[in-house]
Amino acid sequence: MASTKPGQRKLQILQALAAMLEHPKGEKITTAALAARLEVSEAALYRHFASKAQMYEGLIEFIESSVFGLINQIAEHEERGLDQAHAMLRMLLGFAANNPGMTRVLIGDALVGEDERLQLRMNQFYDKVEMACKQALRLAASQGHGQEADVSARASLLVSYVTGRWHRFAKSGFKQNPLDANTLQLALLLAA
């Protein structure tokens, strides 16, 4: 790790942390274990991150930038509100399937016992995802699919569905793919 640039070292630390989170037993990750995995001292970790909480914040920033970047692309490319909602939900399920370690951050599992501001930040993430669903459903209602009065309840239901699939994925040891049977389930959830 000594021959890499500082930005690359930070990325290596975050990648190692995410990889450690992929172990289904969900054991608490210590900086000592993370340092051992990277074959560096704990002091080397703290040269790049002031605390383990900052390391988790780095993972949350990755999640936020990835997910909301994709949500924005979906909103730009899909003209129909129902198509936007469907694409967002599939993307959220697929993001978890492709990033099992991040799923443990998404559901808060990896944040237990860590700084409470991390869970607050994840709560804000959920609020923003729900807001994106509301926007898609409002557009769908304006296009004749569904009722404007139902938008908030439906958006909440959709976010609950996604988080439930994420939980099942993590709790199954990453064996129960969140995308399994999603086509029929999303069709039922998005039926007007």
Secondary structure, 3 states (H helix, E strand, C coil): CCCCCHHHHHHHHHHHHHHHHCCCCCCCCCHHHHHHHHCCCHHHHHCCCCCHHHHHHHHHHHHHHHHHHHHHHHHHHCCCHHHHHHHHHHHHHHHHHHCHHHHHHHCCHHHCCCCHHHHHHHHHHHHHHHHHHHHHHHHHHHCCCCCHHHHHHHHHHHHHHHHHHHHHHHHCCCCCCCCCCHHHHHHHHHCC
